[in-house]
Amino acid sequence: MHLFYINYRLFLKGWLFLWVLWGTSQTTHAQTQVSAFQLETIKSQSLTPYLYIYEDTTNQIGFKKAASAQIQPQYQLFKPGQNLRPGSTYWGRVVIQNKLNWDTDWFLNIGGANFIECYVPDIQQQYFLKKSGSLRSGNETDNIPFKRAGVQMSLFGNRQVVLYVKLKSIDHTSPVFNMALAVPMTAQTQYYQKNTLRNLLQGVFQGILWIMLLYHLFIFIPTRDRTYLFYTFYLLAIAIANLSEGGFLTDYFLDNSPLAAFYIEVVFGMTVEIFYFLFSRYFLNTRKTAPLVDKIFSVWIALRLVLLVGVVGILASSFNRPLAANIVYYTNALGDILLIVILVMLYLRLPKNKVLLFFLAGTLLLSLSTLIPFIFTSLKIPVMVNWYVFSLFGVFLEILFFSLGLGQRIRVIEDEKHRAQEEVIEMQKNANRKLEEKVKERTAEIEQQKEEIEAQRDNLAELNDQISRQNKMVELSNYELSEKNEFIQQQNTLIEKEKAKSDELLLNILPEQTATELKEKGYATPQHYDLVSVLFTDFKGFTKLAEKITPQEVIEELNYCFTAFDKILEKHNLEKIKTIGDAYMAAGGIPLANQTNPVDAVKAGLEMQAFMVHWKKDKEAQGLPVWELRLGIHTGEIIAGVVGKKKFAYDIWGDTVNLASRMESGGEAGKVNISGDTYALIKDHFQCEYRGKINAKNKGNVDMYFVEKPK
């Protein structure tokens, strides 16, 4: 039926087709004299052997002239591997004879250029324009895979068509012809097969980068250590440069602004090395350990900033991409050589520095991940390794070793602080011993002088003079002793201040009872509690909300909410346990046991939801995305304490914690969801709505209640 309809249309409009054929005889005659590609099967096939090209050195010829009989003889058969000249516009022509009896859809792969125009005839031989190209805006192209290398087109049964394509590059690179027909479904399948693993790996890699970025940013905020700040910027530059690689940023974020995506790729690709050297200066403390290396770092960072401005200036003024690429390539090579020299200098100067060893290991692994693919590719050695995965793994190992080095750096600082305290204490002891010895010596001298005075009365004047001189010496000694006592007092005051800071920090991390036990015994004994109310909160749809705003805004919003929650917990005698992402965990009845914690926890939960309702109204009034909170409470027995000997964290364990989490996940936004056990303890104080037995993950059916209001 479909073939009959096509033949019927051809019969009715045959006169129109004959007229068009006659009217373009001057053009089509010249076109059909060349060899035509014979389309006989539906499978992907190359068109390059049938491609004829024409070079437009004026860059002024339009489609009508390029397809005219005057220009047709100037088309030359394209030779595979033929180098095209930058700055010229190239026209390509391919004749396709469709020997199939039905219409077919194809993906026409054209090649590579900044701007590609494809002129495709319809069934009436009227040409229409389709656009592609690496710098083409997404709203001007077909919404298909490989849309910046080709277009989608239809071939009509038993028809001959002449395709014209126009390639033009404005970045001083040569256009590339790679003409082929591909079945759309096959092309799409190949696209997804090619990009699925890459996108998965890129997603995992990006997740690790952003987690580590936020972690080190959180360390920088309280410590104000610039090492963590520059390391955060270094990870940020790597993350954005990685998104730019392979067109990911263009395809998914800046589809309509490919030029902006290109500049972002250039800027952040060069910024990675700048932040790398800034981070290295503070990480290795070259200002103190290696002043010459520190000066080299400073000069190279300044030079890279100048080069960044220069490259952007070249691209902005003339868009000379090869020149900019050569500048980046050779300066990167020079930077690698400079880095090797610097590392050798540092290792010779600090051979036993563990922080430097971590830095050397991370840098060496990253260098190998880029050098090995370069060697294999240059020598054309066949491999079965995905170099993209290999490079990502090298970057990941570098980041891992740098993070380990930062941890080692903290340990070194703590060891130095401990040694300084021991030296101060030893100085105090030595000063006290010397003071005691001088007092004894001076006392003995005075006694001897008294005996001499008694024995030599006749020499009283002379002895008085001697006593006067001795008294002056005593006064001088007393003055020296006074100064040393003042120095000792200042050191004691300094030690007391440092101890107070340490105690304050420990109390901010752990409950007072646990912190006291930890200081006295060196460990904290886990405690069992029979009645504890565990409270969990989580923001509904947090992942989607986080995608709509910047990471900085996410942190600010979470900090605003969690600060309010902390005040509510303090008001109702609850202990904050921890936060995990957007989740918030607290408990009542610890570390000091009490019987009121179920009521306290429910009061706190209602006040949290009231806070979120008020905040939601403010957000809606401003037209901003709203945040909604799920909250669950369960009461039972738990174990609480501190595990491990490093990075102390107070935590709780037990099935009560798991059930409390199920209360939160099984609840609804804006509600306080409690278990049957909690309800039995608070039913005399609050009006509740019975929800029935609700299935909880890994717990079966559990009685759940919504708390409405106090009675």
C-alpha positions, 0 to 999 in steps of 0.5 A: 500500500505504501509503494502504491501511494508513492507511485501514485504521487509520482504519476500525478506529479510526473510533469513537475518532475520532468520540468524540474529535470529539464530546467536543471539539465545544465547542472544535472547533466554535468553532475551525472557524468561522474560516477554515482554511488549505487545504494543497494542494501541498508547498511553503513557504507563509505561515500568518500570514493565518490566524493568530488570537492571544489576549493573556494579561496574567496569564501564568497560562493553560495550554493546556487553558484556552487551547484551551477554548470559553470563550477561543475567542471572545477570539482576534483575527485577527492583523494583519501588523506588529501590535506585541505588548506586552512582558511578556504571554504570547500564544497563537496558533491556526491551523487547517490543512485538509490536502487531500493524501491522504498524510501529510507532514512540515513545519517549522513556523516560529513567530517570535521569543520567549525561550520558545515552546511548540507544541501539535501534535495526533497522528493521534488528536487528542491534543496533545503539546508541542514547545518552541523559543525563543531561551533554550530549552536545546538538549536541549529542542528538536528537532535541526533547523535554525532550532530556536529559531524553530520545530519539526518536525511532521507533517500527516496526509492529509485531516485538519484540525488546530488548532495552538496556539502560546505565545510568552513573552519575559522580557527585556522585548522584544515577541514576534514571530509569523511563522507559515509551513510549510516543507518540511524538506529545503528549510528545511535547504538554505536553512539551509546555503546561508545559513550555509556562506559565513558560517561559512567567512568566520568560520572564516578570520577566527577563524584570522587572529585567533588566529594574530595573538593568539598572535604578539603574546602570544609577543612580550609574553612576552620583552619584557614590553611591556604594549602587546602584552599589551593588544593580545592581550586586545583580539584575544581579546575580538574573537574571542569577541564574533565567535563570539557574533554570530549565535548561533554560540557558542550553536549550536556550543558552548553549545547547552544554556546559551543564557543563558550564551552571551548573557551572554558576548556582552554581556560580551565585546561591551563588553570589546572597547572597554575593551581597545581604549582600554587598548591605545591608551594604551600604543600611542600612549604618551599618558602622555608624548606627550599627558597630557590624552588619557591622562587622558581614556582613563583616565576613559573606561576606568573609566566603561566598567567601571562600565557593564559592571557596571551592564549585567550587574546590570540583566540579572541583576536584571530581565533588561531587555534593551531598557534594557541595549541602549539603555545600550550603544548610546548609550554606544558612540555617545558613545565614537565621538564621544569617539574622534573628538575624541581622534584630532583632538587627537592628530593636531594634537599629533603630525602627523608621528607615523607610529605615530599615522598607522597607528592613525588609518588602522586606526580610520578603516577600522573606523569606515567598515565600521560607518558605511556599512552604517548609512547604507545601511540607514537610507536604505533604499538597495538594495545587493548587498553582504554587510554581514557580510563588509564588517564583517569586512573592516573589522575585519581591516583595522583589525587589520592597520594596528594590527599595522603600527603596532606594527612601526613602533613597534618601529622608532621605539624602535630608532631612538631607542636608536641616537640615544641611543648616538650622543649618548653617544659624541659626549658622550664625544668632547666631554668628551675634547676639553675635558679636553685643552684644560684640561690644555694651558691649565693646563700653560701657566699653570704654566709662566708661573708658574715664569718669574715666580717666577724673574724675581721672587725678591724677591716670593717670599712673594707668589708662593708665595701665588699658587702656593698659590691656583693649586694649589688651583685645579688640585686643583679642576680635577683633581677635576672631571676625575676626576668626568668620567672616572668618568662616561665610564667608566660610559657605556663600561660601559653601552655594553659591557653593551648590546653584550653583550646584543645579541651574546647575542641574536644568538647565540640566533638564529643559529649563532656562525659565521654571527653573527660573519660577519654582524657583521663583514661586514653579511651572511652568505654561504650555505654548501654542505654535502655531508653533512647529516642533516635531522631532522623531527618532527610530532605525530600528530593534533595538530589534534584534540588541540588542540581538546580543551584550551585554547590556553594548555595547547597552548603549555605542552605544546609548550614542554615537548616542544620544551625536551626536544628542544633538550636532546637536540639539544645532547647529540648535536651537532645544530643546531635550525633552527626550529619551525612550529606543532607541527613541529620541524626540526633538522640535523646537520653544520652549521654545522661540517661533520662525518662523524658527523652521520647517527649523531648524528641517529639517536641523537637521534631514538631518544632523542626517541621514548624521551622521548615514550614515557615522557611518554605513560605519564604522560599515560595514568596521569593520564587525559589525551590522549596525544601521539604523535610521527612522526620522519623523517631523510634525509641529503644535501647542503643550502644553509644561511644567512641570507636578507634584511636584517631579522628574521634567521633561519638556515635550510636549503634543498635537496631533502634538506630535502623528502625529510626531510619525506617521511620524517616524513610517511611514518613511524609514530608512535613510530618513527624512519623513515629513508631508504635514503641515511641507512641506508647510512651508519648500518647498521653502528651500528644494527639496522633494519627494511626497509619496502620502497619507500614512495610519498612525495608528489612523490618517487615510491617511496623506500626506507624503514627503521625504526631498531630499536635500536643494535647 
